[in-house]
Amino acid sequence: MKIHFLNVGHGDCTIVEFPSGRIMMIDINNSKSLPEADEEALAESSGVSLYDFRYRRSQLVKGEFRSWEDYYKSLLVDPADYFKDNFSGKSLFRYIQTHPDMDHMSGLHRLFWQDKVTVENFWDVDHDKELEESGFDKSKYAYVDWLVYKCLRGGVGPDDTKQKVLNNLRGASAQYWADDNIEILSPTQELIDGCSVSGSYNDCSYVLKLTHAGRTVILPGDAESAAWKSILDNPGEDAIKCDILKASHHGRESGYHEEAVEAMSPEVVICSVGKKPGTDASDEYKGHGAKVLSTRYNGTITVKIWDDGDVWVQNHKGEDIHTID
């Protein structure tokens, strides 16, 4: 099994290649910009001023990039381009929209309507969130992506084709995803109802557990405290131990839950982030003994789980940055 954690800036897109040959995409975000806050954090981590980050050639990037800014921009990918470059002519067996936030669905129009990538199963949470076109004024997100999302979740694909939609909840099972060893840890109807009341939809995120060759990966969207507490109650601590954890909510403290992370006990935590905010929880994850890796510094990260259980974690160059034997 091979998992691609795409470097899409401050958003999410994960592609999974299963041993069955099926391809799954979880969320999409096509931002290839570096907001000023990202630049400031990256400049600080590189030990240079913001001016030098943007304009001065460094020995470390000399010859290939004009500046640190150019270098970090080069690490960003557009999921549609990535899919075309790596899976040309192939379709998606399933696309999973973890929850209805725009940084997890920006690019739906490009992928499905313009590039005509076909998807057999569209997973979506049955929520009541609505957005108006006026809310996209001066926004970095496009209203057309929200419209495409509404079409897909309503069972309509490009060119008025029919789209199969699944609103799975915790405990649901079917042979075609059991074959790929996917377990749905969350959401429940209770969590979805709670999001409707609060107006924040992070806790209705799909939280998925993938298993291959005795290794386990947990992909939690933007799940926060209510979701983690619910998961700890059912299916419980013993069911969520994992080797690889994708940090919830881009590695923010709001997605970190001490008891849940202690129960999961991941060896590697991967953060899909564009910047290191003041609420970053990397140190908390490290406190559990985990190796914390970020797409911000490593570019797109791939995890290869071999049939013998060995795990290779690689950066955008294909270089090993961690292994599990």
N, C-alpha and C positions, 0 to 999 in steps of 0.2 A: 504494500500500500504506500502510495506517495501523496503527501499533502503539501500544497503550495500556499504559503502565507504571503499574499501579494503585498508589496510596498505601495500602498495607495494613498499615502499621506494620512491625514487624520480621518480614517474611515476603515471599513472592513471589506475584504474579499478573500475568500479561501476556496481553493479548488482541490478536490480529492479524487485521485485515481485509485479505484478499488481493484483487488485481484480479479474480480469478475469481468473487468474491462469497462465497467460503467464509470461515468464521470459525473461528479456532483459539484455544483458551485453553491457556496453559502454567502449570501450578500454580495453587493457590488458597490464600488465607489470609484469614480473616474477622475478625481481631482489630481492634477499634476503640478499644482502650485505649492509654493512655500510661503505661507503667511508670515508676517513680521515676527509674530511670537515664536514660530518655528525657527526662523533664522536666528533670533536672539539666543534660543536655547542651544542650537547647533554651534553658533559662534562661541558661546561660553564653553561648551564641551571640547571645542577645538583649540581653546586657549588664545583666541584672537578677538579683536574688536568687531562690532557689527560692520563697520566700514571695511575692514580688512577681509571679513568673511565674504562680503559682496563683491569687492573690487580688486583685491590684491592677490597676485599670483603667489602660491605657496610652493615650496620645494616638494611637498608631498603630493601636489596635484600638477606640478609643472610638466609641460609638454603635452598633456592631454586635455586639461581643463584650465580655463582662465582663472577660476577662483574656487573657493570652497563651496560657494553657492551653486556654481555650475556642476560641481561634483555631486552634491546631494540631490540636485534636480535630476541628474542622470540616473539616479537609483530609483526614481519614481516610475511606476508603470501604469498604463491604462489597461484595465482588465480585458476589454474587447481586443486590444492589440495583442495582449499576452495570450489570450485564448487562440487567436488566429495564428500566432507564431508557433504555439506549442501543440495545438490540437486541430490543425487545419482540416476541414472537411468532416469533423466529428460533431456529434450532437451531445447535449446534456441529458443524462437520464433523469436527473432531478436538480431543480433549483430550489433552495430553501431561503425564504425571506425570514430572518430570525425575528424581526419586529419592524414596525412601520416608521422608522426614523430615516431622514433623507441621506445621512452619511452612510447608510447601509443599502441604499437603493439607487444612488445616483449613477446613471449609466445603463439602466434598463432599456431605455429607448434605443440607444446605440446598439446594444448587444442583440436584442430580439427584433426590433422593428427595422433597423437599418442593415445590420449584418446578417439578419435572418438566421441566427443560431436557433435551432429547434430544441425544445425541452419537452420531455415526455410527462414529467410530473412537477407541478408547481406547488410547493408547500408554503402555507401562509397561516398566520394566526387569525382567528375569527374575532376581530376587534371592531371598535366603533369609531376609530380616529378618522377625522376628515380635515382636509386642508383646502383653502381657497386660493385662487390664482393671485389675488392681491397680496397674499402673504409671501410671495416670491419676489416682490419688488426689491431690487438691490440685494438679492440673495445670491450666494454662490451656487445655489442649486437651481435646477430647471423644473418648471411646472410640468413639462412634458413627461418627465420621469415619473411623477406622481400619477399622471393620467394613464401611462402605460401600466403602472402598478395596479391601478383600479381595474383596468381591462383584464389583466392576467388573473387577478384574484376573483374577478367576475366570470371567469371561464372563457374569455375571448383573447385569442392570440392575434398575431399580425395577419393582415388581409382577411380579417373576420373568421379566422380558423377557430376551431374549438380547442380549448385548453383544459387539460385535466387538473383539477385543484384538490389538494388534500389539506384538511384542517386537523392535523393529528394532535393529540394531547398525550400527556404522560400515560404510559401503560399501553398505548395503542400498539398493535403489531400486525404485520402483513408479510407474506413470504418474500415479496420483492425488495423489501428493505431489511428483513431479517437475514436474507442471503448475504447482504453486505455488512452484517454485524453492526447495525446501528440501533442504539437504544435511546428512546426519548425520555430524558430525565425531567423535562419541564417544557411547556407550562401546564398548569391545570386551569380548569374553568374559573376556579376561585381567584387565581392570580390575574387572569385576564379581566375579571370583573373588578378587581381592585385597581387595575390600571385605568379602567374607564372612570372610576371615581376620582383618582388622583390627577389624571390628565398626563401622567408620565408613563410611557409604554415599555420602559426597560425591563421590568419584571415579568412581562409576558413573552420575553425572548425564548426562542427554542434553545434548550441546553441539550446537547447531543453527546453521547458516549460512543466512540468508535473503537472496535477491538480487532486486532490482527496479530497472529503468532504470539499470543500471550501478552501483547503490549496494548495499552489503553490510552486513548486520547480524548480529552474533554474539550468541547467547543461550546462556550456559553453565551455568545452574543454579548448583550449589555446587561446581563442578569445582575441584580443588586440584592440587597439584604433579604427582602421578602422571599425572593426565589430561592436563595441559598438555604434559608431556614426551612422552607417547604421541602427542598430536596433532602436535607439532613433528616427530616422527619420521615420521608418516604421518597426514594427507596432506602435511605439510611446511609450511615457512614461507610459500612463495609462495601457498598455497591459503587462508591465513587472514587476509590483509589485509582490513581492514574500515573502514567509515566510522563506524559506531555499534557500541559494545560495551556490553552490559549487564554491569556489574561482577560477577564471580563471588563467591558467598558474601557477598552484601550489601555488597560493597566492603571486606571485611576483608582483612588481609594474607595470610591463609591461602588466599584465592582469587586473589591477585595473583602472577603469575609473570613476572618481568622479561623473559626471553627471548621468551615468547609475546606479551606486550604490545608489545614492540619490533617483532615480526614483524607483528602485527595493525595497529599504527600507527593507532589510531582517532582521529578528530577529536573525537568526543563519547563520554564514558563516563557511563552512567546507573546510579546506585546505588538499589536498592530497599531502603530501610532505615528503621527507626524511631528509631534513635539513632546517635550517633557513638561507637563503642567505642574503647577505648585501642589497639585493633589496627587502626584504620581506615587504609586505604591510599590515601586521596584524593591525598595529596602525591606518592606514587609514580606514580600515573596522570598527575598534572599534569606530572611530570618528563619524560614522553614527549610533552608538548605538547598533551595532550588537555584539552578543556573538560569538567570534571566537574560533573555535575548530580545532585541527590538529591531523591527524592520527599519526604524529610523537610521540605524547605524550599519546594519548588515544588508540592507536592501531586501528584496524578496527572499524569504527563508523557506527552504524545502526540508521536509522530514521524510526520510525513506525508512520504512519498516520492512525488513527482509523476512522471508519465510522462516528463517531460523531464529527470529526474535531480535537480531541485531538492529540497532537504530542509528542512522546517520543523520545528523543535522548539519545543513550546509547553507552558506551565504549565497548571494546572487552570482558569485563567480564559480559556484560549485565546489568551494573549498570547505572542508570539514571544520566546523566550529564547536562541535560536541558529538560524542558518540556514547551509546549505551550498549554494553555487551551482555 
